[in-house]
């Protein structure tokens, strides 16, 4: 315990010191105000090969920023309808930018940080390296990340706009809720292979609490299970009942960004967990032609092919396409476990004019894993056994029995239409189908000899179909000095889950001398056979009110839910129809020096799909959160710092009835409170950083079970991380760079009674990369560089999960 405390204190000191030091550095950099002529750093840039096709000037500026690494600032309204003839060849950045904006009536002005401001000038062909700086209005956004588009690509690690928290394009600095955006550049630099991997450096998120598991993405936010959304629509989820491993997944190669919204979000999204949600934003068809093919090879004989192609599909550019695909054959850390995948996602966008956009996509993914997961007892994994440590690669199932084969198909659309300057219409919909063929042998008890693991045979064949639809209207208006952004809408979602489970006997396994090939015995008929339908209809209204520098967000929502569970074996049917009103209020002040203090209160609910002993449906769990925070964006720098204090309470938690322990009553309560610090920085065109620290005190505050006063398992009190990626510059045609990261995960409880603890761990990741010209990128990534053997978490004394050891992945990507 003392070692844990010392290590935690060091992690706290490191994380907090990094956060405040970085804030001080960027603040000092911000003192260099625009208004001086271009520095020598701007004028002395060497010529380089650029390829920026003709088309939208906005897309051209983004491509310029991507290929040169320079920061370009502009007012989106001033360039919205402008076009560029493009640039192709070897040019200095200043000359290339001048050619890019030629004939547009704009002028580029060099800045002390090496970037440029693009704004209306006295002539269209003015020098890009001279002239006074242009003072832009407060709505100025940074083209380096195409930040006027909340769902668009980001150059570097700092996004400044998002629509996840408000369902409208809103500045993160004007959002009274804690939100993180993990952009494509960070995903690429870290060679992310799963959505879980993308979240390992985000504050408040305990990613991968179940270790090396290829079946699903697992993560907690602020101590609670997190909901997953895909382009703003809920991913159908099966939780807390047999068949929960039938998880719909999204491959991170299809994503433009991963967004973490902390705290309750029922006011916009309906039923959900209290801790927060993760919104996965897909890559969209682009007017700028881009193609890449990548080949990866790494640990566990991982062989992977990636393809991503986008651009105009017709001559006038009203049709845009994108095709993203991935094929993989791979083993896994556990012996006799594979991680094979085939995925393809075509999409097409129709833009008949500047006011209308319709995007349709299809996603097909097939996973094939010889088995899926291996876990074992705490004795031999967490605590010493007289037989030594259990092998990290040991399969506690059986290769002759286990399998995990999943097929999922999703298709949907996103429609947006701007009627006029004040009114916008939006509609999104998706249909998802998933079926799973899953067989596994898993452990249930460890005998007194400390090596004989008793096991159970399990088979599941669930089928899931789900529909999600969200229609909303945004109306911008003013009432005197007060501006309003009203968002009102209706969303509907329904899912049908057909679950068939067989449970039988299986032979025991000697953990230190395993013998395989003796299969489990399953009954002819299912032991669980249920058909379940869940439906939710929500009506919501939100007003984002602005007066001077004050931002007040008020929102309310009424949800109507229906669920029916048919037990085909007992021939019973249970219907539940809980309705719930949730609301949110947030107040934020955006100061002139880049500080935005805020306060918010929000509520949530989540239906409990179960009954008490008398067969009466249980009520939904409810939740509330108080949060105060401070966001800081130093002027003229590419960085955002966030600090937040939160207090969450979940009520109506199921617990045992003292009068009859076989009965369930809902008097339980769980509380989570803590602090989060996060810094995201692109300090120069060469350096990108992200740092975070989390302290969370999660406790069961009301219960009739043994968990009263205890910490839920798998939830660390302390987490800290730091990742930095640096470009060293060019050696010939190659730009060389490297990245390094450190992650600290604190001690966790091993079971609900807190009878034992899982030790803390510190892990190191690293990366080397070289961009050869613009067309080629060679990269080498290592996760858990020093190959620490550690337990990621436990559920019980006989269900513990090893974390992933050292993995190395090399890749070569061609771009044109």
C-alpha positions in Angstrom: 0.0 0.0 0.0 2.9 2.3 0.8 4.5 1.7 -2.6 1.2 2.4 -4.3 0.9 5.7 -2.4 4.5 6.8 -3.2 4.0 5.9 -6.9 0.7 7.6 -7.0 2.2 10.8 -5.5 5.0 10.8 -8.0 2.5 10.3 -10.8 0.4 13.2 -9.5 3.4 15.4 -9.2 4.6 14.6 -12.7 1.1 15.1 -14.3 0.3 18.3 -12.4 3.7 19.7 -13.0 3.6 18.9 -16.7 0.1 20.5 -17.0 1.0 23.7 -15.3 4.5 23.9 -16.9 3.0 23.5 -20.4 0.3 26.1 -19.6 3.0 28.5 -18.5 5.1 27.8 -21.6 2.3 28.3 -24.0 1.1 31.4 -22.2 4.6 32.9 -22.5 4.6 32.1 -26.2 1.2 33.9 -26.5 2.8 37.2 -25.5 4.2 37.5 -29.0 1.3 39.4 -30.5 0.5 39.5 -34.2 1.3 42.7 -35.9 5.0 42.4 -36.7 6.4 41.5 -40.1 7.1 37.9 -41.0 10.0 36.5 -39.0 13.0 34.9 -40.6 11.6 31.6 -39.6 8.8 32.3 -42.0 10.8 33.7 -44.9 13.6 31.2 -44.7 11.6 28.1 -45.2 13.0 25.8 -47.8 11.2 24.9 -50.9 9.3 21.6 -50.8 7.2 19.4 -53.0 3.5 20.2 -52.7 0.4 18.8 -54.3 -2.8 20.8 -53.6 -5.5 20.2 -56.2 -7.9 22.7 -57.6 -11.2 23.1 -55.7 -12.5 24.7 -52.5 -10.1 27.2 -51.0 -11.0 25.9 -47.6 -9.9 22.4 -48.5 -6.8 23.9 -50.2 -5.7 25.7 -47.0 -6.2 22.6 -45.0 -4.0 20.6 -47.5 -1.4 23.4 -47.4 -1.3 23.2 -43.5 -1.1 19.4 -43.6 1.8 19.3 -46.1 3.8 22.2 -44.7 3.1 21.8 -41.0 2.4 25.6 -40.8 -0.5 27.2 -38.9 -3.0 29.1 -41.1 -5.7 31.3 -39.5 -8.7 32.6 -41.3 -12.4 33.6 -40.8 -14.5 30.8 -42.3 -17.2 33.2 -43.6 -14.7 35.2 -45.6 -13.6 32.2 -47.7 -16.7 30.0 -47.7 -17.5 30.3 -51.4 -13.9 30.9 -52.8 -12.1 28.5 -55.0 -8.4 27.9 -55.8 -6.6 26.7 -58.9 -4.3 24.6 -56.6 -0.5 24.3 -56.5 1.6 21.4 -57.7 5.3 21.4 -57.7 8.3 22.5 -55.6 7.7 25.9 -53.9 8.6 27.8 -50.8 5.6 27.9 -48.4 5.2 31.7 -48.9 5.1 31.4 -52.7 2.8 28.4 -52.6 0.4 30.2 -50.4 0.4 33.3 -52.6 -0.4 31.1 -55.6 -3.1 29.3 -53.7 -5.1 32.5 -52.9 -4.3 34.2 -56.1 -7.4 35.9 -57.6 -9.5 35.5 -54.4 -9.1 39.0 -53.1 -7.3 37.7 -50.0 -3.9 38.5 -48.5 -1.6 36.3 -46.4 0.4 37.9 -43.6 3.3 36.1 -42.0 3.3 35.7 -38.2 6.0 35.5 -35.6 5.1 31.8 -34.9 5.9 30.9 -38.5 2.3 30.7 -39.6 0.0 33.0 -41.6 -3.2 34.9 -41.3 -5.4 34.9 -44.5 -7.8 37.8 -44.7 -9.2 40.3 -47.2 -6.4 42.5 -48.4 -5.8 45.5 -50.8 -5.0 43.1 -53.7 -5.3 39.5 -54.5 -1.7 38.8 -55.4 -0.1 40.7 -52.5 3.1 39.3 -51.0 2.5 36.6 -48.5 5.5 37.6 -46.5 4.9 41.3 -45.8 2.3 43.8 -44.8 0.6 44.4 -41.4 -1.2 41.7 -39.5 -4.9 41.6 -39.9 -7.1 41.7 -36.7 -9.7 39.0 -37.1 -13.0 38.8 -35.2 -13.6 36.5 -32.3 -15.1 33.9 -34.7 -11.7 33.4 -36.2 -10.8 29.7 -36.5 -7.6 27.8 -37.3 -7.4 26.3 -40.8 -4.6 24.1 -39.6 -7.4 21.9 -38.2 -10.2 22.9 -40.5 -11.8 24.0 -37.2 -14.8 25.7 -38.6 -16.1 22.2 -39.2 -17.0 20.4 -35.9 -16.7 17.0 -37.5 -13.9 17.7 -39.8 -10.2 16.7 -39.9 -7.7 18.1 -37.5 -4.1 18.9 -38.3 -2.1 18.3 -35.1 -3.6 17.3 -31.7 -5.8 20.3 -30.9 -9.4 20.5 -32.1 -11.3 23.6 -31.1 -14.8 22.7 -32.2 -17.2 19.8 -31.6 -20.9 18.9 -31.9 -20.9 16.0 -29.5 -21.8 18.0 -26.4 -24.5 20.2 -28.0 -25.5 18.6 -31.3 -24.5 21.9 -32.9 -21.1 23.2 -34.2 -19.8 24.8 -31.0 -16.4 26.0 -29.8 -15.0 23.7 -27.1 -14.0 26.9 -25.2 -17.7 27.8 -25.1 -19.0 24.4 -24.0 -19.7 24.1 -20.3 -18.8 20.4 -20.1 -15.6 18.5 -20.2 -14.8 17.1 -23.6 -11.7 15.7 -25.3 -11.1 15.2 -29.0 -8.6 12.5 -30.1 -7.9 13.5 -33.8 -6.6 11.4 -36.7 -3.0 12.7 -36.4 -2.8 11.3 -32.8 -4.4 8.1 -33.9 -1.9 7.7 -36.7 1.1 8.6 -34.5 0.2 6.0 -31.9 -0.7 3.4 -34.5 -4.1 2.8 -32.8 -5.6 -0.6 -33.5 -8.8 -0.4 -31.5 -11.1 2.3 -30.1 -9.8 1.3 -26.7 -6.2 2.1 -27.7 -7.3 5.6 -28.8 -8.6 6.4 -25.3 -5.5 5.4 -23.3 -4.2 9.0 -23.0 -7.6 10.7 -22.3 -8.3 12.1 -18.8 -11.0 10.3 -16.8 -11.0 7.2 -19.0 -9.8 3.8 -17.7 -9.2 2.1 -21.1 -8.8 -1.6 -21.4 -9.7 -2.7 -17.8 -10.0 -6.3 -19.0 -6.6 -6.5 -20.7 -5.8 -8.4 -23.9 -9.4 -9.1 -25.1 -10.1 -9.1 -28.8 -13.9 -9.4 -28.5 -14.9 -5.9 -27.6 -13.8 -2.4 -26.6 -14.0 -1.9 -22.8 -13.6 1.4 -20.9 -14.9 3.3 -17.9 -15.4 7.1 -17.7 -15.4 8.6 -14.2 -15.9 5.1 -12.7 -18.9 4.1 -14.7 -19.3 2.1 -17.9 -19.3 4.3 -21.0 -21.8 4.5 -23.8 -20.6 4.4 -27.4 -22.0 6.5 -30.2 -21.2 6.3 -33.8 -21.6 9.6 -35.7 -24.0 10.8 -33.0 -26.2 7.7 -32.9 -26.0 5.1 -30.2 -24.2 1.8 -30.9 -26.6 -1.0 -29.9 -25.2 -2.5 -26.7 -26.0 -5.6 -24.9 -25.1 -5.3 -21.2 -25.5 -7.2 -17.9 -27.0 -10.4 -19.3 -25.8 -13.6 -21.2 -24.7 -12.7 -24.7 -23.1 -9.4 -23.7 -20.0 -10.3 -25.6 -22.1 -9.7 -28.8 -20.5 -6.3 -29.1 -20.9 -4.1 -32.2 -17.5 -2.6 -32.9 -16.1 0.1 -35.1 -12.6 -0.2 -36.6 -10.6 3.0 -35.8 -9.2 3.1 -39.4 -12.6 4.4 -40.5 -12.6 7.3 -38.0 -11.6 10.9 -38.3 -11.7 11.6 -34.6 -12.8 10.0 -31.3 -14.5 12.3 -28.9 -15.0 11.8 -25.1 -17.9 13.6 -23.5 -17.7 13.3 -19.7 -20.7 13.3 -17.4 -24.4 12.6 -18.0 -25.7 13.3 -21.5 -29.4 12.1 -21.3 -30.7 15.6 -22.2 -29.5 15.1 -25.8 -29.1 11.3 -26.1 -31.7 9.7 -23.8 -31.0 6.6 -21.7 -27.3 6.3 -20.8 -24.7 5.7 -18.2 -23.7 8.4 -15.8 -20.0 8.7 -16.5 -20.2 9.8 -20.1 -20.0 8.7 -23.7 -17.5 8.1 -26.5 -18.6 9.4 -29.9 -16.8 7.9 -33.0 -16.7 10.3 -35.9 -16.3 8.7 -39.3 -14.0 9.8 -42.1 -16.2 11.6 -44.7 -15.9 11.9 -48.4 -13.6 14.9 -49.3 -13.5 17.3 -52.2 -9.7 17.0 -52.1 -8.5 13.8 -53.8 -6.5 11.6 -51.5 -5.5 8.0 -51.6 -3.4 5.8 -49.4 -2.4 2.2 -49.2 -0.7 0.8 -46.1 0.9 -2.4 -45.1 1.5 -3.3 -41.4 3.4 -6.2 -39.8 4.1 -6.8 -36.2 4.1 -8.9 -33.0 1.9 -12.0 -33.0 2.5 -12.3 -36.8 0.2 -9.4 -37.4 -0.3 -8.9 -41.2 -2.6 -6.0 -42.2 -3.5 -4.2 -45.4 -5.2 -0.8 -45.3 -6.8 1.2 -48.1 -8.3 4.7 -47.9 -9.4 6.6 -51.1 -11.5 9.8 -51.5 -12.2 12.6 -53.9 -14.8 13.9 -56.4 -16.8 11.3 -58.2 -17.9 13.6 -61.0 -16.6 16.6 -62.9 -18.5 19.4 -61.1 -17.7 18.0 -57.7 -21.3 17.6 -56.5 -20.6 13.9 -55.8 -17.8 12.9 -53.5 -16.8 9.3 -52.6 -14.7 7.5 -50.0 -13.7 3.9 -49.7 -12.0 2.7 -46.6 -11.0 -0.9 -46.2 -8.9 -3.2 -44.0 -7.9 -6.8 -44.1 -6.0 -8.5 -41.2 -4.6 -11.9 -40.3 -3.1 -12.0 -36.8 -2.5 -14.1 -33.8 -2.9 -12.7 -30.3 -1.1 -12.7 -27.0 -3.0 -15.8 -25.8 -1.9 -19.0 -27.4 -4.3 -20.4 -30.1 -6.2 -17.1 -30.2 -6.5 -15.2 -33.5 -7.5 -11.6 -34.4 -8.6 -11.8 -38.0 -10.7 -9.1 -39.6 -12.2 -8.1 -42.9 -13.7 -4.6 -43.1 -14.9 -2.3 -45.9 -16.7 1.0 -45.6 -17.8 2.8 -48.8 -19.6 6.2 -48.6 -20.8 8.9 -51.0 -21.7 12.5 -50.5 -24.1 14.5 -52.7 -23.7 18.3 -52.4 -25.9 19.9 -55.0 -25.2 23.3 -53.5 -23.3 25.0 -50.7 -26.4 24.7 -48.4 -27.2 20.9 -48.8 -25.3 17.7 -48.1 -26.4 14.1 -48.0 -23.9 11.3 -47.1 -24.8 7.6 -47.3 -22.5 4.8 -46.1 -22.3 1.1 -45.7 -20.0 -0.8 -43.3 -19.3 -4.5 -43.4 -17.1 -6.2 -40.9 -16.3 -9.8 -40.1 -14.2 -10.9 -37.2 -12.8 -14.4 -36.8 -11.1 -15.4 -33.6 -10.1 -19.0 -32.8 -11.0 -18.1 -29.2 -11.4 -14.7 -27.6 -10.1 -14.2 -24.1 -8.2 -16.0 -21.4 -8.4 -15.2 -17.7 -7.4 -17.0 -14.6 -7.4 -16.8 -10.8 -5.9 -14.1 -8.7 -3.8 -16.7 -6.9 -1.0 -17.1 -9.5 -1.6 -13.9 -11.4 -2.1 -11.1 -8.8 -0.8 -12.9 -5.6 2.0 -15.5 -5.4 1.2 -19.2 -5.8 3.4 -22.0 -4.6 3.6 -23.1 -8.2 4.8 -19.8 -9.5 3.2 -17.3 -11.9 0.7 -18.4 -14.4 1.9 -18.1 -17.9 0.8 -14.8 -19.6 0.1 -16.7 -22.9 -1.9 -19.5 -21.3 -5.2 -20.3 -22.9 -7.6 -21.3 -20.1 -10.2 -22.4 -22.7 -9.6 -25.1 -25.3 -8.5 -24.6 -28.9 -10.5 -27.6 -30.1 -13.7 -26.1 -28.7 -13.4 -22.3 -28.6 -14.4 -20.0 -31.4 -15.6 -16.4 -31.9 -17.1 -15.5 -35.3 -19.0 -12.3 -35.7 -20.5 -10.6 -38.7 -21.9 -7.1 -38.6 -23.4 -4.8 -41.2 -24.4 -1.2 -40.8 -25.8 1.3 -43.2 -27.2 4.8 -42.8 -27.2 8.5 -43.9 -26.5 12.0 -42.7 -28.5 14.9 -44.2 -27.9 18.6 -43.6 -29.6 21.6 -45.2 -29.2 25.2 -44.3 -32.5 26.9 -45.2 -31.1 30.4 -44.5 -28.6 32.1 -42.2 -30.8 31.3 -39.2 -32.3 27.9 -39.9 -30.6 24.5 -40.3 -32.1 21.0 -40.7 -30.3 17.8 -39.8 -31.2 14.1 -40.0 -29.2 11.0 -39.3 -30.2 7.4 -39.3 -28.5 4.0 -39.2 -29.5 0.3 -39.3 -27.2 -2.2 -37.7 -27.2 -6.0 -37.9 -24.9 -8.3 -36.0 -24.8 -12.1 -35.5 -22.3 -14.1 -33.4 -21.2 -17.7 -33.2 -19.4 -18.0 -29.9 -18.1 -21.0 -28.0 -15.8 -20.8 -24.9 -14.7 -22.8 -21.9 -14.1 -20.5 -18.9 -13.0 -20.9 -15.3 -15.3 -20.8 -12.3 -13.2 -22.0 -9.3 -9.6 -22.7 -8.2 -9.2 -25.9 -6.1 -7.1 -26.0 -2.9 -4.1 -27.4 -4.7 -3.7 -23.9 -6.3 -3.4 -25.4 -9.8 -6.6 -27.1 -10.8 -9.0 -24.7 -12.5 -12.6 -25.8 -12.6 -14.4 -24.7 -15.8 -17.8 -24.4 -17.6 -18.6 -24.8 -21.2 -20.5 -22.0 -22.9 -22.1 -21.3 -26.3 -24.0 -18.2 -27.5 -25.7 -17.5 -30.8 -27.2 -14.0 -30.5 -28.7 -12.0 -33.3 -29.1 -8.2 -33.0 -30.9 -5.8 -35.2 -31.1 -2.1 -34.4 -32.5 1.2 -35.9 -31.4 4.6 -34.8 -32.8 7.9 -36.1 -32.2 11.5 -35.0 -33.9 14.6 -36.6 -33.3 18.1 -35.3 -33.6 21.7 -36.2 -31.2 24.5 -35.3 -32.5 28.1 -35.2 -30.3 31.1 -34.5 -31.9 34.3 -33.4 -31.4 37.4 -31.3 -33.5 39.0 -28.6 -31.9 42.4 -28.1 -28.3 42.0 -26.9 -28.8 38.3 -26.3 -28.1 35.6 -29.0 -29.8 32.2 -29.0 -28.9 29.0 -30.6 -31.9 26.8 -30.3 -31.7 23.0 -31.1 -34.8 21.0 -30.9 -35.4 17.5 -32.1 -36.8 14.0 -31.9 -34.9 10.8 -31.9 -36.0 7.2 -32.1 -34.1 4.0 -31.6 -35.2 0.4 -31.3 -33.3 -2.9 -31.1 -34.3 -6.5 -31.3 -32.1 -9.0 -29.5 -32.6 -12.7 -30.0 -30.4 -14.5 -27.5 -29.7 -18.3 -27.3 -27.2 -19.6 -24.8 -26.1 -23.1 -23.9 -24.2 -23.8 -20.6 -22.7 -27.2 -19.8 -19.9 -29.0 -18.1 -16.2 -28.9 -19.0 -13.1 -30.7 -17.7 -10.8 -29.0 -15.2 -7.5 -27.6 -16.4 -4.1 -27.9 -14.8 -2.9 -24.3 -15.0 0.8 -25.3 -15.0 0.6 -28.4 -17.2 -2.5 -27.9 -19.4 -3.9 -30.7 -21.5 -6.3 -29.7 -24.3 -8.6 -31.6 -26.6 -11.2 -32.8 -24.1 -14.2 -30.9 -25.2 -17.0 -29.5 -23.1 -20.5 -31.0 -23.1 -23.4 -28.8 -24.0 -27.1 -29.7 -23.7 -29.2 -30.1 -26.9 -31.5 -27.3 -26.0 -30.6 -23.7 -24.9 -30.4 -23.0 -21.2 -31.3 -19.4 -22.0 -33.7 -18.4 -24.8 -35.0 -14.8 -24.7 -36.3 -12.4 -27.3 -36.0 -8.8 -26.2 -37.2 -5.6 -27.8 -36.1 -2.1 -26.6 -37.5 1.1 -27.9 -36.8 4.7 -27.0 -38.5 7.9 -28.3 -37.1 11.2 -27.1 -38.1 14.8 -27.5 -35.5 17.4 -26.6 -35.0 21.2 -26.7 -31.8 23.1 -25.9 -31.0 26.8 -25.9 -27.4 28.1 -26.0 -27.7 31.7 -24.8 -25.0 34.2 -25.3 -24.8 37.7 -23.7 -21.5 39.5 -24.2 -19.0 36.9 -23.0 -21.4 34.9 -20.9 -22.8 31.5 -22.2 -25.8 29.9 -20.6 -26.9 26.5 -21.8 -30.3 25.2 -20.8 -31.9 21.9 -22.0 -34.6 19.5 -21.2 -35.8 16.1 -22.6 -38.7 13.7 -22.1 -38.0 10.1 -22.9 -40.6 7.4 -23.5 -39.2 3.8 -23.4 -40.7 0.4 -24.0 -39.1 -2.9 -23.5 -40.4 -6.5 -23.7 -38.5 -9.6 -22.7 -40.0 -12.9 -23.7 -38.6 -15.9 -21.9 -39.1 -18.8 -24.4 -38.3 -21.5 -21.8 -40.4 -20.3 -18.9 -43.0 -18.9 -21.4 -43.2 -15.6 -19.5 -43.1 -12.1 -20.8 -42.1 -8.9 -18.9 -43.0 -5.4 -20.1 -41.4 -2.2 -18.9 -42.4 1.3 -19.9 -40.4 3.8 -17.8 -40.6 7.4 -18.9 -38.2 10.1 -17.6 -37.5 13.8 -17.8 -33.9 14.9 -17.7 -32.4 18.3 -17.8 -29.1 20.2 -17.9 -27.9 23.7 -17.1 -24.4 25.1 -17.7 -22.9 28.6 -17.3 -19.6 29.6 -18.8 -17.6 32.9 -19.1 -15.2 33.3 -22.0 -12.6 35.9 -20.9 -10.5 38.0 -23.2 -7.3 36.3 -22.0 -8.4 32.8 -23.1 -9.8 31.6 -19.7 -13.2 30.0 -19.6 -14.5 29.1 -16.1 -17.7 27.1 -16.1 -20.3 25.3 -13.9 -22.8 22.7 -15.0 -25.5 20.4 -13.5 -27.0 17.5 -15.4 -29.1 14.4 -14.9 -29.4 11.0 -16.5 -31.3 7.7 -16.4 -30.8 4.2 -17.5 -33.5 1.5 -17.6 -32.9 -1.6 -15.5 -33.9 -4.6 -17.6 -34.8 -6.9 -14.7 -37.6 -7.7 -12.2 -37.9 -8.3 -8.4 -38.9 -11.5 -6.8 -42.6 -10.8 -7.4 -41.9 -10.2 -11.1 -42.5 -6.5 -11.0 -40.2 -4.5 -13.3 -37.4 -2.5 -11.7 -37.2 1.2 -12.0 -34.5 2.9 -14.1 -31.3 4.0 -12.3 -31.0 7.8 -12.1 -28.0 10.0 -11.8 -26.9 13.6 -11.4 -23.6 15.4 -11.7 -22.2 18.7 -10.5 -19.2 19.9 -12.3 -17.0 23.0 -12.1 -14.1 23.6 -14.4 -11.7 25.9 -16.1 -10.6 25.9 -19.7 -7.6 27.8 -21.0 -6.6 28.6 -24.6 -3.6 31.0 -24.7 -4.1 33.5 -27.5 -2.2 32.8 -30.7 -1.2 29.3 -29.6 -2.4 25.9 -30.6 -3.3 24.5 -27.1 -6.2 23.8 -24.8 -5.9 23.1 -21.1 -8.9 21.8 -19.1 -9.3 21.3 -15.3 -12.5 20.0 -13.9 -13.9 19.0 -10.5 -16.9 16.6 -10.6 -19.4 14.9 -8.2 -21.7 12.2 -9.6 -24.3 10.2 -7.8 -26.2 7.2 -9.1 -29.5 6.3 -7.4 -31.9 3.4 -7.7 -29.1 0.9 -7.7 -30.2 -2.7 -7.2 -29.3 -4.3 -3.9 -30.5 -7.2 -1.7 -33.7 -7.0 0.3 -32.8 -7.3 4.0 -36.1 -9.0 4.6 -35.5 -11.6 1.9 -32.1 -11.8 0.3 -33.6 -13.5 -2.8 -35.5 -10.3 -3.6 -34.0 -7.2 -5.1 -34.8 -3.6 -4.0 -33.5 -0.3 -5.4 -32.1 1.6 -2.4 -28.5 1.4 -3.5 -26.3 4.3 -4.4 -22.9 4.9 -6.0 -20.9 8.1 -5.7 -18.0 9.3 -7.8 -16.1 12.5 -7.3 -12.7 13.7 -8.3 -10.5 16.0 -10.4 -9.3 15.8 -14.0 -6.5 17.7 -15.8 -5.8 17.5 -19.5 -3.6 19.4 -21.8 -3.6 19.1 -25.6 -0.8 21.1 -27.4 0.6 21.6 -30.9 3.2 24.1 -29.7 5.0 24.3 -33.0 4.6 22.7 -36.4 7.0 20.0 -35.1 5.8 19.2 -31.6 2.5 17.7 -30.5 1.7 16.7 -26.9 -1.1 15.4 -24.8 -1.0 15.1 -21.0 -3.6 14.1 -18.4 -4.1 13.3 -14.7 -7.2 11.9 -13.1 -8.1 11.4 -9.4 -11.4 9.7 -8.8 -12.9 8.5 -5.5 -15.7 6.1 -6.4 -17.6 4.4 -3.6 -20.8 2.4 -3.0 -22.5 4.7 -0.5 -25.8 2.7 0.0 -26.1 -1.0 -0.2 -27.4 -4.1 1.6 -24.6 -6.2 0.1 -21.0 -6.7 1.1 -19.9 -3.9 -1.3 -21.2 -1.1 1.1 -18.4 1.5 1.5 -16.3 -0.3 -1.1 -14.8 0.8 -4.4 -16.2 -0.9 -7.5 -13.7 -3.3 -9.1 -11.6 -2.1 -12.0 -11.7 1.6 -11.1 -8.3 3.2 -10.2 -8.1 6.2 -8.0 -5.2 7.7 -9.9 -4.3 7.7 -13.6 -1.8 9.9 -15.4 -0.3 9.9 -18.9 2.0 12.0 -21.2 2.6 11.6 -24.9 4.7 13.7 -27.1 5.6 13.5 -30.8 8.4 15.6 -32.3 9.5 16.1 -35.9 13.3 16.6 -36.0 13.2 18.1 -39.5 14.4 17.0 -42.9 17.3 14.8 -43.9 17.3 15.0 -47.6 13.8 14.2 -48.7 12.9 12.5 -45.4 11.3 14.2 -42.4 12.3 12.3 -39.3 10.2 12.1 -36.1 9.7 10.2 -32.9 7.1 9.9 -30.2 7.1 8.6 -26.7 4.5 8.2 -24.0 4.2 7.0 -20.4 1.0 5.8 -18.8 0.3 5.3 -15.1 -2.7 3.2 -14.0 -3.3 3.1 -10.2 -4.2 0.3 -8.0 -7.7 -1.2 -8.4 -10.0 -3.4 -6.3 -10.1 -7.0 -7.4 -13.7 -7.7 -6.5 -16.8 -6.0 -5.2 -16.0 -6.8 -1.6 -12.4 -5.4 -2.0 -11.0 -8.6 -0.6 -7.8 -8.0 -2.6 -6.1 -5.4 -4.8 -4.6 -5.3 -8.2 -1.2 -3.5 -8.3 -0.6 -0.3 -10.1 1.5 -0.2 -13.3 3.5 2.2 -15.3 3.8 1.5 -19.1 5.9 3.1 -21.8 5.0 3.5 -25.5 7.3 4.7 -28.3 7.2 5.6 -32.0 9.7 6.3 -34.9 8.5 7.7 -38.2 9.8 9.1 -41.4 7.9 10.9 -44.1 9.7 10.6 -47.4 8.6 13.5 -49.6 4.8 13.6 -49.3 4.1 10.2 -50.7 5.7 7.8 -48.3 5.5 7.2 -44.6 7.5 4.6 -42.7 6.6 4.0 -39.1 7.5 1.8 -36.1 5.5 1.7 -32.9 6.0 -0.2 -29.7 3.4 -0.4 -26.9 4.4 -1.5 -23.4 8.0 -1.0 -24.6 9.6 -2.7 -21.6 7.3 -5.7 -21.7 5.8 -5.3 -18.2 3.8 -8.3 -17.2 0.8 -6.9 -15.3 -2.8 -7.7 -14.5 -5.1 -5.2 -16.1 -8.0 -6.0 -13.7 -10.1 -8.6 -12.0 -13.8 -9.2 -11.5 -13.6 -11.9 -8.8 -10.9 -14.0 -7.2 -11.1 -16.4 -10.2 -11.5 -14.0 -13.1 -8.4 -11.8 -13.6 -7.0 -10.5 -16.9 -3.5 -10.0 -18.1 -2.6 -6.8 -19.8 -1.0 -6.9 -23.2 2.7 -7.3 -23.2 5.1 -5.6 -25.6 3.7 -5.3 -29.1 5.7 -3.8 -32.0 4.1 -2.8 -35.3 5.9 -1.6 -38.4 4.1 0.1 -41.3 4.7 1.5 -44.8 2.1 3.8 -46.2 2.0 5.2 -49.8 0.0 8.4 -50.4 -1.0 10.2 -53.6 
